[in-house]
Amino acid sequence: MVALVNASSPAGDLFNGQFCGGVLVAEDLVLTAAHCVHAARHSAVDAVVGADNLCRDAPVGGQRLRVDRVIAHPRTSSGKVVDAALLVLDGSARTTPARLPGPADQPPATATVFGWGRNGFGGVAPCRRTAVPLRFVAADRCTEAQRNLDITPNPAWQSCALPDSGATRNTCTGDSGSPALAGSAPPTVLAVVSWGPSCRVDDVGVYVRAAALRSWILTVASTRARPTLGSGGLSAPRGRGPTGPRSAVTADD
């Protein structure tokens, strides 16, 4: 798990600077939602890798790294299409990266999202990382919600999910970019939080499919060069929804 925080946040108060989540997919690459970083210069964002407890004055058991560069997915000309970005870190994380889905993998029916999102729209955000169990549902459940909001559905790139039975909350504000994980040692990242029409526990959420991002992520990981500080940047629009984004391989070649 990765917490994205304002670079200006003091070490003793990271929680108030946390605004999105992410997941380590290579030793120096973090996958997140594009709308999380579209308006921020890379130098304004730090990644806390392996974070859990962000409470004020509490020991943070993670590794804080600066972001050297932000790489938007080439189809992120609109957050409605592919809401994904990679953050190139200024050093290597000590945490083992999550596994990407393999081309022959059968996607599981359930996953768990880990993040620091609010417990409901207008609700309280926890300073300790929480987990939301999910079950994936038919794409038409999200297609209907998107069309009601004049958003073009894109099921090739998106997954649709609901909180699983027994869940007490949905993903919500602060959870954008956070990963839906399955398995262990290391877990497989199935998707990242994009947006939802609300934060109600009975409402659907839209997630960006990691399998659809696999080819792009592997290409970036194999061809990127370590940038110098002060390079890069990103211009990509924000996701949509009545409550805003949750801040919510089919090869792409």
C-alpha positions in Angstrom: 0.0 0.0 0.0 1.1 3.6 -0.8 -0.3 6.8 0.7 0.0 9.9 -1.4 0.6 12.9 0.8 1.4 16.6 0.2 5.2 17.0 0.1 4.9 19.9 2.5 3.3 17.7 5.2 5.5 17.4 8.3 6.6 14.0 9.4 4.4 14.1 12.5 1.2 15.0 10.7 1.1 13.0 7.4 -2.6 12.1 7.8 -3.8 15.7 7.2 -1.7 15.7 4.0 -3.0 12.4 2.7 -5.3 12.7 -0.3 -5.1 9.5 -2.4 -3.7 6.0 -2.4 -1.6 3.9 -4.7 0.2 0.6 -5.1 3.8 -0.2 -5.8 4.1 -2.1 -9.1 7.9 -1.9 -9.5 10.6 -0.9 -7.0 10.3 2.8 -8.0 6.8 2.9 -9.7 3.5 3.6 -8.1 0.2 3.0 -9.9 -2.6 5.4 -8.9 -5.6 7.2 -10.4 -4.8 10.0 -12.9 -7.3 12.4 -11.3 -5.3 12.2 -8.1 -2.3 14.0 -9.6 -3.6 15.9 -12.6 -3.4 19.3 -11.0 -0.3 18.8 -8.9 3.3 19.2 -9.8 5.3 16.1 -9.1 7.4 18.0 -6.6 4.3 18.6 -4.5 3.6 14.9 -4.0 5.4 12.4 -1.7 4.7 8.6 -1.6 4.7 6.8 1.7 5.3 3.2 0.7 4.2 0.5 3.1 2.2 2.9 5.2 -0.4 1.9 7.7 -0.7 4.3 10.7 -0.7 8.0 9.6 -2.0 9.3 12.9 -0.5 12.5 14.3 2.7 12.0 16.2 2.6 8.2 15.7 5.5 6.3 14.2 4.9 5.8 10.5 6.1 2.4 9.5 6.6 3.2 5.9 9.2 4.7 3.6 8.6 8.3 2.4 9.9 8.9 -1.1 9.7 11.9 -3.4 8.0 11.8 -6.8 10.4 12.5 -9.7 7.9 12.3 -12.5 4.2 11.6 -13.3 3.4 9.5 -16.4 -0.3 9.6 -17.4 -1.7 6.7 -19.4 -1.7 7.7 -23.1 -5.5 7.4 -23.1 -6.0 9.8 -20.2 -7.1 12.7 -22.4 -10.2 12.4 -20.3 -10.6 10.9 -16.8 -13.7 9.2 -18.1 -11.5 6.9 -20.3 -8.5 5.6 -18.5 -8.1 7.1 -15.1 -4.5 5.8 -14.5 -1.1 7.3 -13.9 2.4 6.0 -12.8 4.5 7.9 -10.4 8.3 7.5 -10.8 9.9 7.7 -7.4 13.3 9.2 -6.7 14.6 6.0 -5.0 13.8 2.3 -4.7 11.3 1.2 -2.2 12.2 -1.6 0.2 8.7 -3.1 0.0 8.0 -5.9 -2.4 5.9 -4.7 -5.4 2.4 -6.1 -6.0 2.0 -8.6 -8.8 0.3 -7.6 -12.0 -2.4 -10.0 -13.4 -0.9 -12.4 -15.9 -2.4 -12.9 -19.4 -3.7 -16.3 -18.4 -5.1 -15.3 -15.0 -8.8 -15.9 -14.3 -10.0 -12.8 -12.4 -11.3 -13.6 -8.9 -14.8 -12.6 -7.9 -13.7 -10.7 -4.8 -10.9 -8.4 -3.7 -10.0 -6.1 -0.8 -9.4 -2.3 -1.2 -6.9 -0.8 1.3 -6.8 2.9 2.0 -7.6 5.9 4.2 -10.9 7.0 2.7 -13.8 8.5 4.6 -16.4 6.2 6.2 -19.1 7.9 4.1 -19.8 11.1 2.2 -19.1 13.9 4.6 -17.9 11.3 7.2 -14.8 10.8 9.1 -11.5 9.6 7.6 -9.5 7.2 9.7 -5.8 7.8 10.3 -5.1 4.1 10.2 -5.4 2.2 7.0 -8.7 0.3 6.6 -10.0 -2.5 4.4 -13.1 -2.7 2.2 -14.1 -6.2 0.9 -15.4 -6.0 -2.6 -17.3 -8.3 -5.0 -17.1 -7.6 -8.7 -20.4 -7.3 -10.5 -21.6 -7.2 -14.1 -20.4 -4.2 -16.0 -23.9 -3.0 -16.8 -24.4 -2.1 -13.1 -21.8 0.7 -13.6 -22.8 1.4 -17.2 -26.3 2.4 -16.0 -24.8 4.7 -13.4 -22.4 6.3 -15.9 -25.0 6.9 -18.5 -27.2 8.6 -15.9 -24.3 11.0 -15.3 -23.6 11.5 -19.0 -20.3 9.6 -18.8 -19.3 7.2 -21.6 -18.9 3.7 -20.2 -15.6 1.9 -21.0 -15.9 -1.7 -19.7 -12.7 -2.8 -21.5 -10.8 -0.6 -19.0 -13.1 -0.6 -16.0 -14.4 -3.0 -13.4 -17.6 -2.6 -11.5 -17.8 -3.6 -7.8 -19.9 -3.4 -4.7 -18.9 -3.8 -1.0 -19.1 -7.5 -0.2 -21.6 -8.8 2.4 -20.7 -7.7 5.9 -18.9 -4.6 4.7 -19.7 -1.5 6.8 -18.5 1.1 4.3 -17.8 1.7 0.6 -14.7 3.2 -0.9 -15.1 7.0 -0.6 -13.2 10.3 -0.7 -9.5 9.7 0.0 -9.6 6.2 -1.5 -8.9 7.2 -5.1 -6.0 5.3 -6.5 -6.0 2.8 -3.7 -5.6 -0.8 -4.9 -8.1 -3.7 -4.9 -5.8 -6.7 -4.0 -6.2 -10.5 -4.0 -3.9 -13.2 -2.8 -0.7 -12.8 -0.9 3.1 -13.0 -1.0 2.9 -10.8 -3.0 -0.8 -9.9 -3.6 -2.1 -9.3 -7.1 -3.4 -5.8 -7.9 -6.7 -6.3 -9.7 -7.8 -2.7 -10.0 -7.5 0.8 -8.5 -10.3 3.0 -7.2 -11.5 5.6 -9.7 -14.9 7.0 -8.8 -18.4 6.3 -7.6 -21.8 8.0 -7.9 -21.9 8.0 -4.0 -20.2 6.5 -1.0 -23.2 4.5 0.1 -22.5 0.9 1.1 -25.1 -0.3 -1.4 -23.8 1.7 -4.4 -21.5 0.6 -7.2 -17.9 1.9 -7.7 -15.9 2.1 -10.9 -12.3 0.7 -10.8 -9.6 0.8 -13.4 -8.6 -2.7 -14.4 -5.0 -3.5 -13.8 -5.1 -6.3 -16.4 -5.9 -3.7 -19.1 -2.9 -1.6 -17.9 -0.4 -4.4 -17.8 1.2 -3.8 -21.2 1.6 -0.1 -20.5 3.0 -0.6 -17.1 5.6 -3.1 -18.3 6.6 -0.8 -21.2 7.1 2.1 -18.8 9.0 -0.1 -16.4 11.4 -1.3 -19.1 12.0 1.9 -21.0 11.9 4.7 -18.4 15.1 6.6 -17.6 15.7 8.1 -14.2 14.7 11.7 -14.6 16.5 14.6 -13.0 14.7 16.5 -10.2 12.4 19.2 -11.6 11.5 17.4 -14.8 8.2 16.0 -16.0 4.6 17.0 -15.1 1.1 15.9 -16.0 -2.0 17.6 -17.3 -5.0 15.3 -17.1 -8.6 16.1 -16.1 -10.3 15.0 -13.0 -12.8 12.1 -12.7 -16.5 12.8 -12.4 -19.5 12.0 -10.2 -22.0 13.7 -8.0 -19.7 13.4 -5.0 -16.5 13.7 -7.1 -13.9 11.0 -7.5 -13.1 8.7 -4.7 -10.0 10.8 -3.6 -12.9 6.6 -5.8 -4.1 -8.5 -19.1 -6.1 -7.4 -22.0 -3.0 -5.8 -23.5 -3.4 -2.3 -24.6 -1.2 -2.8 -27.6 
